[in-house]
């Protein structure tokens, strides 16, 4: 039996690879992210690509139903 709520995977971050012009601190390890890192498309959480699998926090988007709509829009935009 799965102990997570049915929409648990939708509340996770929607990471994409991003190239940064300036270094910025990783939200997980607090070391500078230089050049290429990962950024959540919804809440802008930034981390190293190697830190991404270690991120356990749910996306900080305030409303789960709004998050679903944002995620759908992001998905549709990336398909077009």
Biopython code that builds the backbone (N, CA, C, O; Angstrom):
import numpy as np
from Bio.PDB.StructureBuilder import StructureBuilder

atoms = [
    (1, "UNK", "N", (0.846, -1.193, 0.000)),
    (1, "UNK", "CA", (0.000, 0.000, 0.000)),
    (1, "UNK", "C", (0.887, 1.252, 0.000)),
    (1, "UNK", "O", (1.882, 1.297, 0.724)),
    (2, "UNK", "N", (0.550, 2.240, -0.781)),
    (2, "UNK", "CA", (1.309, 3.475, -0.875)),
    (2, "UNK", "C", (0.855, 4.436, 0.210)),
    (2, "UNK", "O", (-0.339, 4.708, 0.336)),
    (3, "UNK", "N", (1.800, 4.958, 1.003)),
    (3, "UNK", "CA", (1.444, 5.849, 2.106)),
    (3, "UNK", "C", (1.323, 7.301, 1.680)),
    (3, "UNK", "O", (0.885, 8.135, 2.472)),
    (4, "UNK", "N", (1.704, 7.627, 0.440)),
    (4, "UNK", "CA", (1.620, 9.000, -0.030)),
    (4, "UNK", "C", (0.218, 9.310, -0.535)),
    (4, "UNK", "O", (-0.462, 8.433, -1.068)),
    (5, "UNK", "N", (-0.221, 10.573, -0.365)),
    (5, "UNK", "CA", (-1.505, 10.960, -0.955)),
    (5, "UNK", "C", (-1.441, 10.857, -2.467)),
    (5, "UNK", "O", (-0.351, 10.914, -3.035)),
    (6, "UNK", "N", (-2.595, 10.704, -3.149)),
    (6, "UNK", "CA", (-2.601, 10.497, -4.598)),
    (6, "UNK", "C", (-1.900, 11.581, -5.399)),
    (6, "UNK", "O", (-1.333, 11.289, -6.452)),
    (7, "UNK", "N", (-1.921, 12.827, -4.930)),
    (7, "UNK", "CA", (-1.317, 13.920, -5.689)),
    (7, "UNK", "C", (0.080, 14.271, -5.193)),
    (7, "UNK", "O", (0.590, 15.340, -5.527)),
    (8, "UNK", "N", (0.713, 13.405, -4.406)),
    (8, "UNK", "CA", (2.020, 13.727, -3.828)),
    (8, "UNK", "C", (3.054, 14.035, -4.905)),
    (8, "UNK", "O", (3.862, 14.950, -4.743)),
    (9, "UNK", "N", (3.036, 13.274, -6.011)),
    (9, "UNK", "CA", (4.023, 13.521, -7.046)),
    (9, "UNK", "C", (3.804, 14.863, -7.734)),
    (9, "UNK", "O", (4.755, 15.430, -8.271)),
    (10, "UNK", "N", (2.599, 15.379, -7.735)),
    (10, "UNK", "CA", (2.327, 16.673, -8.355)),
    (10, "UNK", "C", (2.828, 17.831, -7.506)),
    (10, "UNK", "O", (2.991, 18.944, -8.007)),
    (11, "UNK", "N", (3.075, 17.576, -6.211)),
    (11, "UNK", "CA", (3.533, 18.645, -5.341)),
    (11, "UNK", "C", (5.053, 18.750, -5.310)),
    (11, "UNK", "O", (5.601, 19.643, -4.663)),
    (12, "UNK", "N", (5.733, 17.844, -6.004)),
    (12, "UNK", "CA", (7.185, 17.909, -6.085)),
    (12, "UNK", "C", (7.613, 19.021, -7.029)),
    (12, "UNK", "O", (6.792, 19.613, -7.730)),
    (13, "UNK", "N", (8.897, 19.291, -7.035)),
    (13, "UNK", "CA", (9.425, 20.344, -7.914)),
    (13, "UNK", "C", (9.385, 19.906, -9.378)),
    (13, "UNK", "O", (9.488, 18.718, -9.685)),
    (14, "UNK", "N", (9.239, 20.862, -10.257)),
    (14, "UNK", "CA", (9.286, 20.622, -11.706)),
    (14, "UNK", "C", (10.616, 21.188, -12.200)),
    (14, "UNK", "O", (10.668, 22.283, -12.759)),
    (15, "UNK", "N", (11.698, 20.422, -11.983)),
    (15, "UNK", "CA", (13.035, 20.913, -12.312)),
    (15, "UNK", "C", (13.288, 20.926, -13.811)),
    (15, "UNK", "O", (12.811, 20.077, -14.564)),
    (16, "UNK", "N", (14.058, 21.924, -14.204)),
    (16, "UNK", "CA", (14.579, 21.984, -15.571)),
    (16, "UNK", "C", (16.038, 22.406, -15.473)),
    (16, "UNK", "O", (16.438, 23.091, -14.532)),
    (17, "UNK", "N", (16.816, 21.994, -16.445)),
    (17, "UNK", "CA", (18.209, 22.403, -16.489)),
    (17, "UNK", "C", (18.262, 23.852, -16.927)),
    (17, "UNK", "O", (17.560, 24.258, -17.853)),
    (18, "UNK", "N", (19.104, 24.633, -16.253)),
    (18, "UNK", "CA", (19.179, 26.059, -16.580)),
    (18, "UNK", "C", (20.629, 26.514, -16.566)),
    (18, "UNK", "O", (21.423, 26.083, -15.730)),
    (19, "UNK", "N", (20.958, 27.383, -17.497)),
    (19, "UNK", "CA", (22.291, 27.975, -17.524)),
    (19, "UNK", "C", (22.217, 29.333, -16.842)),
    (19, "UNK", "O", (21.399, 30.177, -17.209)),
    (20, "UNK", "N", (23.069, 29.539, -15.855)),
    (20, "UNK", "CA", (23.079, 30.782, -15.093)),
    (20, "UNK", "C", (24.222, 31.667, -15.562)),
    (20, "UNK", "O", (25.343, 31.197, -15.756)),
    (21, "UNK", "N", (23.938, 32.936, -15.742)),
    (21, "UNK", "CA", (24.979, 33.888, -16.143)),
    (21, "UNK", "C", (25.841, 34.276, -14.947)),
    (21, "UNK", "O", (27.044, 34.505, -15.078)),
    (22, "UNK", "N", (25.205, 34.345, -13.779)),
    (22, "UNK", "CA", (25.924, 34.641, -12.537)),
    (22, "UNK", "C", (25.729, 33.486, -11.575)),
    (22, "UNK", "O", (24.680, 32.842, -11.576)),
    (23, "UNK", "N", (26.735, 33.219, -10.751)),
    (23, "UNK", "CA", (26.586, 32.137, -9.779)),
    (23, "UNK", "C", (25.569, 32.556, -8.717)),
    (23, "UNK", "O", (25.424, 33.736, -8.397)),
    (24, "UNK", "N", (24.892, 31.581, -8.198)),
    (24, "UNK", "CA", (23.905, 31.803, -7.133)),
    (24, "UNK", "C", (24.000, 30.637, -6.165)),
    (24, "UNK", "O", (24.456, 29.561, -6.550)),
    (25, "UNK", "N", (23.582, 30.822, -4.916)),
    (25, "UNK", "CA", (23.714, 29.738, -3.941)),
    (25, "UNK", "C", (22.703, 28.617, -4.187)),
    (25, "UNK", "O", (21.547, 28.858, -4.535)),
    (26, "UNK", "N", (23.170, 27.403, -3.996)),
    (26, "UNK", "CA", (22.290, 26.231, -4.066)),
    (26, "UNK", "C", (21.374, 26.267, -2.845)),
    (26, "UNK", "O", (21.842, 26.461, -1.723)),
    (27, "UNK", "N", (20.088, 26.082, -3.056)),
    (27, "UNK", "CA", (19.141, 26.100, -1.943)),
    (27, "UNK", "C", (19.289, 24.887, -1.028)),
    (27, "UNK", "O", (18.753, 24.882, 0.080)),
    (28, "UNK", "N", (20.006, 23.866, -1.477)),
    (28, "UNK", "CA", (20.194, 22.681, -0.652)),
    (28, "UNK", "C", (21.516, 22.724, 0.114)),
    (28, "UNK", "O", (21.517, 22.662, 1.344)),
    (29, "UNK", "N", (22.645, 22.831, -0.598)),
    (29, "UNK", "CA", (23.961, 22.772, 0.063)),
    (29, "UNK", "C", (24.576, 24.147, 0.306)),
    (29, "UNK", "O", (25.583, 24.250, 1.006)),
    (30, "UNK", "N", (23.997, 25.193, -0.253)),
    (30, "UNK", "CA", (24.412, 26.584, -0.068)),
    (30, "UNK", "C", (25.753, 26.921, -0.722)),
    (30, "UNK", "O", (26.296, 27.999, -0.477)),
    (31, "UNK", "N", (26.292, 26.034, -1.540)),
    (31, "UNK", "CA", (27.504, 26.317, -2.304)),
    (31, "UNK", "C", (27.087, 26.991, -3.615)),
    (31, "UNK", "O", (25.959, 26.795, -4.068)),
    (32, "UNK", "N", (27.970, 27.775, -4.229)),
    (32, "UNK", "CA", (27.587, 28.467, -5.465)),
    (32, "UNK", "C", (27.273, 27.506, -6.611)),
    (32, "UNK", "O", (27.976, 26.519, -6.826)),
    (33, "UNK", "N", (26.207, 27.815, -7.335)),
    (33, "UNK", "CA", (25.870, 27.093, -8.560)),
    (33, "UNK", "C", (26.430, 27.948, -9.693)),
    (33, "UNK", "O", (25.985, 29.074, -9.915)),
    (34, "UNK", "N", (27.399, 27.404, -10.397)),
    (34, "UNK", "CA", (28.044, 28.140, -11.491)),
    (34, "UNK", "C", (27.658, 27.497, -12.808)),
    (34, "UNK", "O", (27.593, 26.272, -12.914)),
    (35, "UNK", "N", (27.410, 28.302, -13.787)),
    (35, "UNK", "CA", (27.073, 27.863, -15.146)),
    (35, "UNK", "C", (25.758, 27.100, -15.220)),
    (35, "UNK", "O", (24.712, 27.721, -15.412)),
    (36, "UNK", "N", (25.772, 25.769, -15.073)),
    (36, "UNK", "CA", (24.554, 24.978, -15.267)),
    (36, "UNK", "C", (24.082, 24.386, -13.948)),
    (36, "UNK", "O", (24.870, 23.835, -13.180)),
    (37, "UNK", "N", (22.770, 24.509, -13.697)),
    (37, "UNK", "CA", (22.158, 23.945, -12.501)),
    (37, "UNK", "C", (20.738, 23.545, -12.794)),
    (37, "UNK", "O", (20.334, 23.457, -13.953)),
    (38, "UNK", "N", (19.975, 23.304, -11.746)),
    (38, "UNK", "CA", (18.560, 22.947, -11.882)),
    (38, "UNK", "C", (17.717, 24.026, -11.222)),
    (38, "UNK", "O", (18.076, 24.557, -10.171)),
    (39, "UNK", "N", (16.605, 24.341, -11.845)),
    (39, "UNK", "CA", (15.706, 25.348, -11.306)),
    (39, "UNK", "C", (14.267, 24.854, -11.454)),
    (39, "UNK", "O", (13.883, 24.356, -12.512)),
    (40, "UNK", "N", (13.472, 24.993, -10.385)),
    (40, "UNK", "CA", (12.066, 24.595, -10.444)),
    (40, "UNK", "C", (11.309, 25.600, -11.304)),
    (40, "UNK", "O", (11.434, 26.810, -11.112)),
    (41, "UNK", "N", (10.539, 25.103, -12.234)),
    (41, "UNK", "CA", (9.778, 25.975, -13.138)),
    (41, "UNK", "C", (8.680, 26.740, -12.409)),
    (41, "UNK", "O", (8.228, 27.779, -12.889)),
    (42, "UNK", "N", (8.251, 26.239, -11.261)),
    (42, "UNK", "CA", (7.135, 26.859, -10.544)),
    (42, "UNK", "C", (7.612, 27.812, -9.456)),
    (42, "UNK", "O", (7.203, 28.973, -9.435)),
    (43, "UNK", "N", (8.482, 27.338, -8.540)),
    (43, "UNK", "CA", (8.863, 28.157, -7.384)),
    (43, "UNK", "C", (10.270, 28.737, -7.490)),
    (43, "UNK", "O", (10.684, 29.507, -6.623)),
    (44, "UNK", "N", (11.016, 28.376, -8.548)),
    (44, "UNK", "CA", (12.370, 28.882, -8.813)),
    (44, "UNK", "C", (13.408, 28.371, -7.815)),
    (44, "UNK", "O", (14.461, 28.991, -7.667)),
    (45, "UNK", "N", (13.141, 27.252, -7.121)),
    (45, "UNK", "CA", (14.132, 26.619, -6.250)),
    (45, "UNK", "C", (15.332, 26.277, -7.118)),
    (45, "UNK", "O", (15.173, 25.678, -8.182)),
    (46, "UNK", "N", (16.540, 26.651, -6.677)),
    (46, "UNK", "CA", (17.747, 26.469, -7.464)),
    (46, "UNK", "C", (18.711, 25.536, -6.738)),
    (46, "UNK", "O", (18.920, 25.664, -5.532)),
    (47, "UNK", "N", (19.290, 24.607, -7.472)),
    (47, "UNK", "CA", (20.267, 23.693, -6.879)),
    (47, "UNK", "C", (21.201, 23.166, -7.959)),
    (47, "UNK", "O", (20.966, 23.340, -9.155)),
    (48, "UNK", "N", (22.278, 22.510, -7.497)),
    (48, "UNK", "CA", (23.171, 21.815, -8.430)),
    (48, "UNK", "C", (22.423, 20.633, -9.025)),
    (48, "UNK", "O", (21.490, 20.111, -8.416)),
    (49, "UNK", "N", (22.827, 20.222, -10.194)),
    (49, "UNK", "CA", (22.202, 19.027, -10.793)),
    (49, "UNK", "C", (22.470, 17.804, -9.923)),
    (49, "UNK", "O", (21.640, 16.898, -9.853)),
    (50, "UNK", "N", (23.622, 17.772, -9.263)),
    (50, "UNK", "CA", (23.936, 16.641, -8.384)),
    (50, "UNK", "C", (23.142, 16.688, -7.080)),
    (50, "UNK", "O", (22.956, 15.656, -6.435)),
    (51, "UNK", "N", (22.674, 17.864, -6.689)),
    (51, "UNK", "CA", (21.870, 18.001, -5.469)),
    (51, "UNK", "C", (20.384, 17.709, -5.725)),
    (51, "UNK", "O", (19.645, 17.405, -4.789)),
    (52, "UNK", "N", (19.952, 17.799, -6.964)),
    (52, "UNK", "CA", (18.532, 17.646, -7.303)),
    (52, "UNK", "C", (17.903, 16.371, -6.732)),
    (52, "UNK", "O", (16.805, 16.453, -6.181)),
    (53, "UNK", "N", (18.543, 15.193, -6.836)),
    (53, "UNK", "CA", (17.910, 13.984, -6.289)),
    (53, "UNK", "C", (17.785, 13.998, -4.760)),
    (53, "UNK", "O", (17.004, 13.235, -4.191)),
    (54, "UNK", "N", (18.559, 14.870, -4.099)),
    (54, "UNK", "CA", (18.532, 14.941, -2.639)),
    (54, "UNK", "C", (17.464, 15.893, -2.110)),
    (54, "UNK", "O", (17.190, 15.906, -0.910)),
    (55, "UNK", "N", (16.862, 16.684, -2.986)),
    (55, "UNK", "CA", (15.847, 17.658, -2.564)),
    (55, "UNK", "C", (14.591, 16.903, -2.163)),
    (55, "UNK", "O", (13.997, 16.208, -2.987)),
    (56, "UNK", "N", (14.183, 17.029, -0.920)),
    (56, "UNK", "CA", (13.006, 16.301, -0.438)),
    (56, "UNK", "C", (11.805, 17.196, -0.233)),
    (56, "UNK", "O", (10.675, 16.712, -0.176)),
    (57, "UNK", "N", (12.028, 18.486, -0.122)),
    (57, "UNK", "CA", (10.915, 19.405, 0.135)),
    (57, "UNK", "C", (9.957, 19.460, -1.040)),
    (57, "UNK", "O", (10.355, 19.410, -2.204)),
    (58, "UNK", "N", (8.697, 19.561, -0.702)),
    (58, "UNK", "CA", (7.694, 19.762, -1.747)),
    (58, "UNK", "C", (7.843, 21.179, -2.294)),
    (58, "UNK", "O", (8.385, 22.061, -1.628)),
    (59, "UNK", "N", (7.369, 21.376, -3.474)),
    (59, "UNK", "CA", (7.390, 22.700, -4.078)),
    (59, "UNK", "C", (6.612, 23.658, -3.186)),
    (59, "UNK", "O", (5.558, 23.304, -2.658)),
    (60, "UNK", "N", (7.121, 24.847, -3.021)),
    (60, "UNK", "CA", (6.507, 25.825, -2.106)),
    (60, "UNK", "C", (5.307, 26.552, -2.705)),
    (60, "UNK", "O", (4.838, 27.538, -2.137)),
    (61, "UNK", "N", (4.822, 26.093, -3.811)),
    (61, "UNK", "CA", (3.655, 26.743, -4.404)),
    (61, "UNK", "C", (2.517, 26.671, -3.403)),
    (61, "UNK", "O", (2.262, 25.607, -2.838)),
    (62, "UNK", "N", (1.840, 27.758, -3.174)),
    (62, "UNK", "CA", (0.900, 27.868, -2.054)),
    (62, "UNK", "C", (-0.350, 27.000, -2.170)),
    (62, "UNK", "O", (-0.836, 26.500, -1.155)),
    (63, "UNK", "N", (-0.873, 26.812, -3.349)),
    (63, "UNK", "CA", (-2.153, 26.128, -3.505)),
    (63, "UNK", "C", (-1.987, 24.939, -4.448)),
    (63, "UNK", "O", (-1.659, 25.131, -5.619)),
    (64, "UNK", "N", (-2.208, 23.700, -3.961)),
    (64, "UNK", "CA", (-2.007, 22.529, -4.831)),
    (64, "UNK", "C", (-2.797, 22.573, -6.130)),
    (64, "UNK", "O", (-2.290, 22.133, -7.161)),
    (65, "UNK", "N", (-4.021, 23.088, -6.115)),
    (65, "UNK", "CA", (-4.795, 23.131, -7.355)),
    (65, "UNK", "C", (-4.197, 24.144, -8.331)),
    (65, "UNK", "O", (-4.199, 23.905, -9.538)),
    (66, "UNK", "N", (-3.686, 25.270, -7.831)),
    (66, "UNK", "CA", (-3.018, 26.246, -8.680)),
    (66, "UNK", "C", (-1.718, 25.673, -9.211)),
    (66, "UNK", "O", (-1.342, 25.926, -10.356)),
    (67, "UNK", "N", (-1.020, 24.886, -8.365)),
    (67, "UNK", "CA", (0.213, 24.245, -8.800)),
    (67, "UNK", "C", (-0.054, 23.333, -9.993)),
    (67, "UNK", "O", (0.712, 23.323, -10.956)),
    (68, "UNK", "N", (-1.157, 22.555, -9.926)),
    (68, "UNK", "CA", (-1.503, 21.658, -11.033)),
    (68, "UNK", "C", (-1.726, 22.446, -12.309)),
    (68, "UNK", "O", (-1.273, 22.038, -13.379)),
    (69, "UNK", "N", (-2.420, 23.573, -12.210)),
    (69, "UNK", "CA", (-2.677, 24.408, -13.381)),
    (69, "UNK", "C", (-1.357, 24.950, -13.918)),
    (69, "UNK", "O", (-1.144, 24.958, -15.130)),
    (70, "UNK", "N", (-0.461, 25.406, -13.029)),
    (70, "UNK", "CA", (0.843, 25.918, -13.460)),
    (70, "UNK", "C", (1.646, 24.829, -14.151)),
    (70, "UNK", "O", (2.274, 25.072, -15.181)),
    (71, "UNK", "N", (1.626, 23.632, -13.587)),
    (71, "UNK", "CA", (2.368, 22.523, -14.171)),
    (71, "UNK", "C", (1.809, 22.146, -15.541)),
    (71, "UNK", "O", (2.572, 21.824, -16.452)),
    (72, "UNK", "N", (0.505, 22.182, -15.691)),
    (72, "UNK", "CA", (-0.125, 21.891, -16.991)),
    (72, "UNK", "C", (0.284, 22.941, -18.017)),
    (72, "UNK", "O", (0.610, 22.598, -19.153)),
    (73, "UNK", "N", (0.272, 24.223, -17.629)),
    (73, "UNK", "CA", (0.674, 25.294, -18.544)),
    (73, "UNK", "C", (2.126, 25.134, -18.968)),
    (73, "UNK", "O", (2.456, 25.294, -20.143)),
    (74, "UNK", "N", (2.999, 24.816, -18.004)),
    (74, "UNK", "CA", (4.413, 24.621, -18.310)),
    (74, "UNK", "C", (4.574, 23.462, -19.284)),
    (74, "UNK", "O", (5.343, 23.554, -20.241)),
    (75, "UNK", "N", (3.850, 22.369, -19.043)),
    (75, "UNK", "CA", (3.944, 21.196, -19.907)),
    (75, "UNK", "C", (3.455, 21.524, -21.318)),
    (75, "UNK", "O", (4.095, 21.145, -22.299)),
    (76, "UNK", "N", (2.340, 22.215, -21.423)),
    (76, "UNK", "CA", (1.809, 22.571, -22.727)),
    (76, "UNK", "C", (2.745, 23.520, -23.477)),
    (76, "UNK", "O", (2.918, 23.396, -24.690)),
    (77, "UNK", "N", (3.353, 24.473, -22.748)),
    (77, "UNK", "CA", (4.286, 25.403, -23.383)),
    (77, "UNK", "C", (5.528, 24.682, -23.898)),
    (77, "UNK", "O", (6.062, 25.029, -24.952)),
    (78, "UNK", "N", (5.983, 23.677, -23.151)),
    (78, "UNK", "CA", (7.190, 22.968, -23.584)),
    (78, "UNK", "C", (6.906, 22.062, -24.783)),
    (78, "UNK", "O", (7.827, 21.707, -25.520)),
    (79, "UNK", "N", (5.652, 21.689, -24.983)),
    (79, "UNK", "CA", (5.284, 20.831, -26.120)),
    (79, "UNK", "C", (5.131, 21.624, -27.410)),
    (79, "UNK", "O", (5.246, 21.075, -28.505)),
    (80, "UNK", "N", (4.872, 22.919, -27.270)),
    (80, "UNK", "CA", (4.641, 23.716, -28.486)),
    (80, "UNK", "C", (5.886, 24.368, -29.006)),
    (80, "UNK", "O", (5.840, 25.067, -30.018)),
]
sb = StructureBuilder()
sb.init_structure("model")
sb.init_model(0)
sb.init_chain("A")
sb.init_seg("    ")
for serial, (resi, resn, name, xyz) in enumerate(atoms, 1):
    if name == "N":
        sb.init_residue(resn, " ", resi, " ")
    sb.init_atom(name, np.array(xyz, "f"), 0.0, 1.0, " ", f" {name:<3s}", serial, name[0])
structure = sb.get_structure()
